[in-house]
Amino acid sequence: MEMLENLDETHRVKVIECLDSLGQRVRTAFINGHSNSEHAANPVPGLADLLKKCAGLSASVAKKRAKDLIVELAERGWIECRRDEKGRIQSIKIVRLADQLAFAAKIINRSKEQRFEQEKALLAETEGCEKAKAVELSSESPKSRPPKRSHKIRKKGAARRLREAWDRGNRNQTRFGGLLNRFVGALRLCPEIVAEASLESSGRHNPKKGKIDMRDHHGEDFSLFILANPEGRYRLIYDAKSALKDVQAFNRKIYFTREQRDACKKKAILVNDRRSDAEIIEEVLQDLIDSGFSEVARYTQPILERFVSPA
């Protein structure tokens, strides 16, 4: 992996993440019937643009590096590469990058740990010099004291509250995923306005543990896809939050990544014990109506009745 090894570690991860995200986007389009294959056409400009931004290369150099990277990854078996009759790169198919993403994340974490150890050693050396000077200036031996901690120890109460918040967020996200699955099922019972409906969920993004999921990192817990009848395509992206302040903070700074630009709406939605199933689905229905799918308004009541708990 000569080209990858010549890149900075963080740039190397960005390249792999870019290709993995491209593969997920093309695979989604293929599964939903919007593409005839899982090959991404004309991949060189996008990769060259990434190299130009993150590595500070000129346009011509970035384009050459992008081609070399694609050739190298194809030789390694990470991607499949198709060429036209003149030998130019026509399209690529992402074969396997998950292991490489985890490996790249470990490299970055290891380098951070090494820098941390170096800084700690330098600090210990500095403290040793200061103590030696103090001994020279005073006839009394300095009192021994425990070494300074390199990090704060989280109190048990704070750790417990953090864990409870994490578990609560997981429960609420799982609940919202179940509600959206039922909602998709309800929409499929309306073939006069819905030709197809599907749901996609992301994983967990935690580079410290070697888990890389850029959709989760970019605020995409769930993607709701709806193909309207006779025509119309809608995609809504949701990030489930347990607290209103988190919802408001997320929705103040909405941004769409390249693979999210086909979405009609992206937002955080409040999911907690104080909101009923019907209230949450009613908000999803209103989002669909606001996105232009006004025909679904006729079915609001029968759909919501499926989410009202019996008394």
N, C-alpha and C positions, 0 to 999 in steps of 0.2 A: 504494500500500500504506500508506494513512494509519494504520490501526490498528497494523500491524506496526512502522512507523517510530516510533510513539509508545512502543513497548515498549523496555525495556533490551535491549542486544545479547544478553546471555546468556539472558534470558527469551525473546527472539525465537527463539533456537536451540531452547530447550526446547519451545516451542509446535510448531515444525516437526517436531522429533524425535518428539513425542507423536503427531502426526497420521500421520507416516510409519510409526511402530510399529503404530498402529491399522490402517493400511492393510495392512501385512504380515500381521498376525494374521487379519484378515478374509479376505484372499486365500488364506492357508493353509487356513482352515476351508472356503472354497469349493472349493479344489482337492481336499481330502480328502473332500468330499461332506457336510460337516457344516453347510453353509449353502447357501441357494438363490441367493445373489447376493454380489457383492463390496461391497455397501453396508453400512455400519456404522450400526445403529439407535441413535437417541437420543444423539447425540454431544455435545450441549451440556453435560450435567452433568460429564462427565469433563474437558472442556476448561476449564470454569469452576472445577473443583476445582484444576486445575494453576495457573491464573491466581491463584487465591486464595492458594495456598501460596507460589508463587515471587515474585509481585508484591505480596503483602500486601493484597489487595483484600477488601472485604466480600463476602458471598455474593451479594447482589443486584447489586452493580456487576460482579462477576466473571461472573455469568450473562449480563448485558447485553453485556459486552465479548466473551464467547465467541460470542454470536449474531452480533455485528457482524464478528468475525474470520471466521466461517464464510461470511457473506455476501460479505465482501471477497475471500476466497480463491476463492469460486465465480465471482465476476466476473472474477478474474484467470485463470480456467481451471485452477487447481491442483487443484480438487476439483469433483465434481458434487454438487449439493444437491437433495434431494427434500423437498417440503412436503406436509402433509395438506390437507384441504379448508378448514381455517381459516387456512391460511398459516403454520402452525408448522413449524419444521425437524423433519423426520421421520427422515432418514438422509442420510449422505454417502458418496461413493466417492472414494478418493484417486486422482487421475489422474497427477500428476507432481510429485514433491517432491525427487527426488534432486539436481537442479541447485540447488535453493534451499538444501538442506542444505550442499552444498559452498560455496555463496556465503556462507551465514551463518558457516560455520567460518572462511572467509577473513577475514570482517569482524572476528571475535574475535581472530584471529592478528594482523591488522593493528593493532588497538587495543593489543594487548600489545606489539607492536614499537614503537609510538609512545610508550607509557609507558616502555619500556626506553630509548629514545633520549632522552626527557626527563630520566630519572634520570641517564643518563650525562652529559648536558650539565650538569646541576646539579652532579654530582660534579666535573667538569672545572673548573667555575667556582669551586667551593669550594677545590679544590687550588690554583688560580691565586691566590686571595686569600691562602692560607697561605704560598705562595712569596714573594709581594710583602712580607708582613710579615717574613719571614725576611731578605730583602735589606735592609730598613730597619734591622734590629737588628744586622746583621753587615756589616763592610766588605768581607768576602770574598764573591765571587760564589758562589752555590751550585753544586755539581757537577750537571751535567746527568744525568738518568737517564731511562730509557725509560718511557713511560706505562704505568700499571697495566693489566693485561688485564681486560676485563669478564667473561671466562669462562676456565675452565681448559682447557688443551689436553689432550685425551686422549692418553695415550701410545700408541704404535703397538701394543705388545703387548696393552694393554687393549682397544683398538679391535678388534684381530684376534679376541680372545677373545669380545668382545661379538657380532661378526659370526658367528663360528662357532656360538655359542649360538643366535642367531636362525635360522641355516640349519638347525641340528639340530632346533629346534622346528618349523620348517616341514615338514621331512622326516617327523618323527614324526606331525604332524597329518595330513599327506597319507596316510601309511601307515594310520592309524586310520580315516580316511574310506573307504579302499579295503576294509579289513576289515569295516566296518559295511555297505558295499554288498554284499559277499559274504554277510554274515550275513542281510541282508534277502532275498537270493535263496534262501538255504537255508530260511528261514521260509516262503516262498511255496510250497515243495514239501511243506508240511504243511497242506493245505487243511482237514483235519478239525479243526484247532485254530486256524488263522490264516486269517481272511477276507481281510485286506489288510495289507501292511507297506510302509512307505516311509521315506525318509531325507531330511532337509533339512540343509544346511550353511550357515553364515554366511560373510560376507566378511571384510574387514579394517577395523578401526576405527582410523583415523589422522587426526584432525582437522588436524594440521599440514600434511598433504598433501592436504587436502580430501576425505578418504575417511571417510564416516560410515556405520557399521553398528552399531546399538545392540544387536543380538543378540550380536555379538562382544564389545562393551563390557560386556554383562551376563553374560559367561561362558558363552555358548551357541555352541560350535563346531559341534555336531551335535545334531539332535533326531531321535530314533527313534520313529516312530509305528506302533503295532500295533493292528489291529482284530481281536479274538479271535472265535472261532466256538464256540458260537452267539451269545454276547454278551460285551462287555467291551472297554474301550478303554484303552490304555496309551501313555504318552509319557515317554520318558527323555531327559534333557538331559545332554550330556557336554562337558567342557572337557579337551582332551588336554594333559598336562603331561609334560615330559621328566625332571623331578627329583622324588624322593619328598617333599622338604621343601616344594616348591611345591604338590603334591597335598594334603599335610596342612594347609598354610596355607589353601588354598581351601576345603577341606571343613570347616574349623572355623568358617567364616563364610558358610554357605549362605544366600542370600536369593532369593526368587522375585519377579520383577517382575510387573506386572499381566497381561501376555500369557503368563507362564510358570506361572500358578497352576493350570492344568489338568494339569501334569506330575505323574507319580507320584514321580519322583526326579530330582534334579539333583546332579551331583557332578563332581569332577575325577578323571581316570583316568590312571594311569601308563603311558606308552607310550615305550619306549626299546629300545635294542639288546639289553638284558639280558632282556627279556620276549619269549617266543615268541608267535606269532599265537594259538595255542590257549589260552595262559594269559590273554590279553586278552579273547578271546571268552568264555571260561569265566566271567570276572568279569561280563561283560555278561549272560550267561544267569542268573547268580545274582541280579543286580539285577532281572531280570524276575520271577524266582521270588519274591524278597522283596517285590516290588510287588503280588503277588497272582496272577500268571499261573503258577500251579503246574503246569498241564497241560504246559508246555514242558519240565518236568523229564524226562518220558518220552523226549524226543528229544535229550537232552543229548549222549549218546555219538555217535549218527550225525552230529549237527551238528559236534561237535568234530573228528571224523575228517576233515572237509573242510578243516580248518585245520592238520593235522599235516603237516609237511614230510616227504617220503620220505627214508629213510635213505640 
